[in-house]
Amino acid sequence: MDDTADRVAAAVLAVGSVAALHGGKFGEVATYLPGRRVEGVRLSYPGAQVHVTAYPDGPLHDVAEQIRAAVAPLVGEPVDVTIEDVVARGPLLSP
């Protein structure tokens, strides 16, 4: 299970419009492993739940589909994707 959660996290973060994994409102979305946790990834067999913060590069539905396509080969279907937040790229400049 260690390897699978880490591979899912890496696949999600490789999607260009994903800014970060997101642990949910109270940090409850995670895979708990000995001595650590992989936030934003909850494995179920088959499938997984993935929660992310995304960049607004285009339709968020497309971002979710890209995440599903990246994760499904690793864990099977279904892959439930929740976009928890959207953030701008780069530093925000104050006026």
N, C-alpha and C positions, 0 to 999 in steps of 0.2 A: 504494500500500500504506500510506503514512503516514496518509492520511485514514481508511482502513478500520479500522486498528487503533485509532485514536483514537475513531472513532465507536462501535466495539464496546465499548471501555472505558467511554465515557460512557453507553451503553445499559445496561451491567451495573451501573454505580454508581447509576443511576436506579432500580433495583429496590430497594424500601424495606427489604428484609431483608438487603441486602448491606452489610457494614461497610466492606470494602475488597477490592481485587484482591490476589491472593497469588501470589508468584513461585515457589512450590514449595519443597521442602526446601532446595535449594541455589541458588535463584534462577534455575533453568533454564527456567521457563515464561515466555516473553516473545517479543515480536516485536521483532527487532533492526532498528533504523533508523539512518541516518547520524547519528552523534553522540548517540544516545539509544536507549532501549528502552521498550516498553510492557509492564510487568510484568503477569503474570496472563493475558495474551492471546497465544495462539499460533495464527496463521492458517494454514489449509490450504485448498486450493481443490478442491472446495467444502468449506465448513464451517470450524470453529474449535474450539479447546480453550480453556476458560475456567476459571481457578482463583480461588476467592474465600474470604474470611473472612465468615461470616454471623452475623446476630443470631438467637437462638432464639425468633423470633416465632411459630413454628408448625412444622408438619412440614417438615423440610429437603428432602424430595422436592418439596414445593410451591415452595420457593425455587428449586430447580434447574429446575423447569418454567417458572417466571416468567423466569428468565435465558434459557432456550432460546427462549421466545416473543419476548423482546426482541432477541435476537441473530440468529436465523434469517433474518429479512427482510434483514439486512445482508450475510450471507455464505453463505446457503443451509444445507442440511443436510449432514452431521450437526453438531450443536453438543454437544460433550462437556463436561459441567460436573463439576468436582471441588470439593467443599467441604472445604477444607484445615483450617479451624479455625472455632470458634464462640466468640463473645465476648458478654459482657453489654453492654447499652446503658448509657451514662452512666458517671460515675466510680464506682469501687469504693471503698466506705468501709471503713476498718479499724476493728475494734472498740475 
